[in-house]
Amino acid sequence: MTSREAFRTEHDLLGEKEVPADALYGIHAVRAAENFPLAGRPPHPALIRAYGAVKLACARVNHELGRWDGTTFRAIEAACLEMAEGRLGGHILADALQGGAGTSTNMNVNEVLCNRALQLLGRPLGDYATLHPVEDINLHQSTNDTYPTALKVAAIQMLRDLQAEVVALLEEFQRKEQEFARVVKVGRTQLQDAVLTTLGREMGAYAEAFARDRWRIYKCEERLRLVNLGGTAIGTGLGAPKQFIFRAVERLREVTGLGIARAENLVECTQNADVFVEVSGILKACATNLLKTATDLRLLSSGPDAGLGELRLPARQAGSSIMPGKVNPVVPEAVSQAAMLVMAHDQAIAQACAAGNLELNPFLPLVAEALLGSLGLLAGACRILRENCVAGLEADEGRCRRHVEGATASLTALVEAIGYEKAEALADLARREGKSAREVVVASGVLGAEEYDRLTSAESVTKLGS
């Protein structure tokens, strides 16, 4: 093939451009690649898969309305299914960050689906007289209703994946709660010794926090299920027949298996994006719990010889190129960074949604990149924290016991039996003489060793009230 034959010429409003002859994309994708070299990556794969589902639903309605013969429709349908299954994502050139409210993504999708259908029909790529990206694939649609609809479909699907990972993580912490139920340790407030607790109780608190996250994430689907598909440009349904508007969401619900519903007010649903801010806030709450938990795991495993060292984290990799024997808490550190980035994404989403103007928000590509990115980050963070860290946690029971016996905080457990002032005097004595709390209590004769051990046992320090 000569260099001239290696390209085909396509045209648009601005003129003509050469497109590789074997490319499924077209002139709009080429222009987008030239105009927006920003993120350096295409839109999130989940968004492109969801776009395939949206285009499939629309194609089925248009076929029902008599647009194509059976052969042509089956080719379009097959192309949409391939995109929905993730097999055509490599042909999306548009950058994740783009002007035009997502028009470049929509046009790129239209071109790929059109050319793939032409392939299946045995027609040359770019034969738009037979099948056209806009007049056929985008029939009765706009970027302004397909893009936010695809984003919501993708987000709901990823929310379900995240929910499963959160449930698995909280269940792992519940297992550790049982495993460490009898390991008494020093509880700390403001990073200072406070009162006795158990390592199991600490693990149970993490599980409870993630249980709240699971419920919040589950409820997010309700916020995203209303879509504006059929509203076309600004929600008035301009250019779309009523039967298309009424049926498109029904077909999308069938294609995806999701509880999608058409918004009652398509104009409002087109111009306002606050639901994404609400969902992002819930994801930020999950990130907050992940960061707090990861930080605690690093603290509890610190040392291990000169730190707290009450937990042993699984050794994942060598920790230093200069310090032999050093092993770092790399999994909690990675999880912490994912959580921090989700928090940054939340701020970007809030700004992007607030910056919408009049009948449309032009910044949905940033919302999509940040929201779907956060969902992926959180699911991955929950998974690696569970698999590579929490599942292999071990308690250093000896270290915990030495901390309990040596800490004046254990005297708090005796206050009910000996009184506050006596306990305070014994704490002062222990500090001045450099002895453990247990030693000074037993030596003073205030309590015997057996009674001391009973009052500082797992059962005593975890019971509710007196």
VENBEL-V384793 format. One record per residue. N is the residue number from 0. PHI is phi as a letter, one per 40 degrees, with the letter a starting at -180 (NA if undefined). Layout:
n	phi
N	PHI
N	PHI
This chain:
n	phi
0	NA
1	c
2	c
3	c
4	c
5	c
6	b
7	b
8	b
9	b
10	b
11	a
12	d
13	c
14	h
15	b
16	a
17	c
18	b
19	d
20	d
21	c
22	c
23	c
24	c
25	b
26	c
27	c
28	c
29	c
30	c
31	c
32	c
33	c
34	c
35	b
36	c
37	b
38	c
39	g
40	a
41	c
42	d
43	d
44	d
45	c
46	c
47	c
48	c
49	c
50	c
51	d
52	c
53	c
54	c
55	c
56	d
57	c
58	c
59	c
60	c
61	c
62	c
63	c
64	c
65	g
66	c
67	b
68	c
69	c
70	c
71	c
72	c
73	c
74	c
75	c
76	d
77	c
78	c
79	c
80	c
81	c
82	c
83	c
84	c
85	g
86	c
87	b
88	c
89	c
90	c
91	c
92	c
93	d
94	c
95	d
96	b
97	a
98	c
99	g
100	g
101	h
102	d
103	c
104	c
105	c
106	c
107	c
108	c
109	d
110	c
111	c
112	c
113	c
114	c
115	c
116	c
117	c
118	d
119	c
120	c
121	g
122	b
123	c
124	c
125	g
126	c
127	c
128	c
129	c
130	a
131	b
132	d
133	c
134	c
135	b
136	c
137	c
138	d
139	g
140	b
141	a
142	d
143	c
144	b
145	c
146	c
147	c
148	c
149	c
150	c
151	c
152	c
153	c
154	c
155	c
156	c
157	c
158	c
159	c
160	c
161	c
162	d
163	c
164	c
165	c
166	c
167	c
168	c
169	c
170	c
171	c
172	c
173	c
174	c
175	c
176	d
177	c
178	c
179	b
180	c
181	b
182	c
183	c
184	a
185	c
186	c
187	b
188	b
189	f
190	g
191	b
192	d
193	b
194	b
195	c
196	a
197	b
198	c
199	c
200	c
201	c
202	c
203	c
204	c
205	c
206	d
207	c
208	c
209	c
210	c
211	c
212	d
213	d
214	c
215	c
216	c
217	d
218	c
219	c
220	d
221	c
222	c
223	b
224	c
225	c
226	b
227	b
228	c
229	h
230	c
231	f
232	c
233	b
234	h
235	c
236	g
237	d
238	g
239	b
240	c
241	d
242	c
243	c
244	d
245	c
246	c
247	d
248	c
249	c
250	c
251	c
252	c
253	c
254	c
255	c
256	g
257	b
258	c
259	c
260	b
261	c
262	c
263	c
264	b
265	c
266	c
267	c
268	c
269	c
270	c
271	b
272	b
273	c
274	c
275	c
276	c
277	c
278	c
279	c
280	c
281	c
282	c
283	c
284	c
285	c
286	c
287	c
288	c
289	c
290	c
291	c
292	c
293	c
294	c
295	c
296	c
297	c
298	c
299	c
300	c
301	c
302	h
303	c
304	c
305	b
306	b
307	c
308	f
309	c
310	b
311	b
312	c
313	d
314	c
315	b
316	a
317	c
318	c
319	a
320	c
321	b
322	b
323	c
324	g
325	c
326	b
327	c
328	c
329	c
330	c
331	d
332	c
333	c
334	c
335	c
336	c
337	c
338	c
339	c
340	c
341	c
342	c
343	c
344	d
345	d
346	c
347	c
348	c
349	d
350	c
351	c
352	c
353	c
354	c
355	c
356	b
357	f
358	c
359	a
360	b
361	c
362	b
363	c
364	d
365	c
366	d
367	c
368	c
369	c
370	c
371	c
372	c
373	c
374	c
375	c
376	c
377	c
378	c
379	c
380	c
381	c
382	c
383	c
384	c
385	c
386	c
387	c
388	b
389	c
390	c
391	b
392	c
393	b
394	c
395	c
396	c
397	c
398	c
399	d
400	c
401	c
402	c
403	c
404	c
405	c
406	c
407	c
408	c
409	c
410	c
411	c
412	c
413	c
414	d
415	c
416	c
417	b
418	g
419	c
420	c
421	c
422	c
423	c
424	c
425	c
426	c
427	c
428	c
429	c
430	c
431	c
432	c
433	g
434	b
435	c
436	d
437	c
438	c
439	c
440	c
441	c
442	c
443	c
444	g
445	c
446	b
447	c
448	c
449	c
450	c
451	d
452	c
453	c
454	c
455	b
456	c
457	c
458	c
459	c
460	c
461	b
462	c
463	c
464	g
465	c
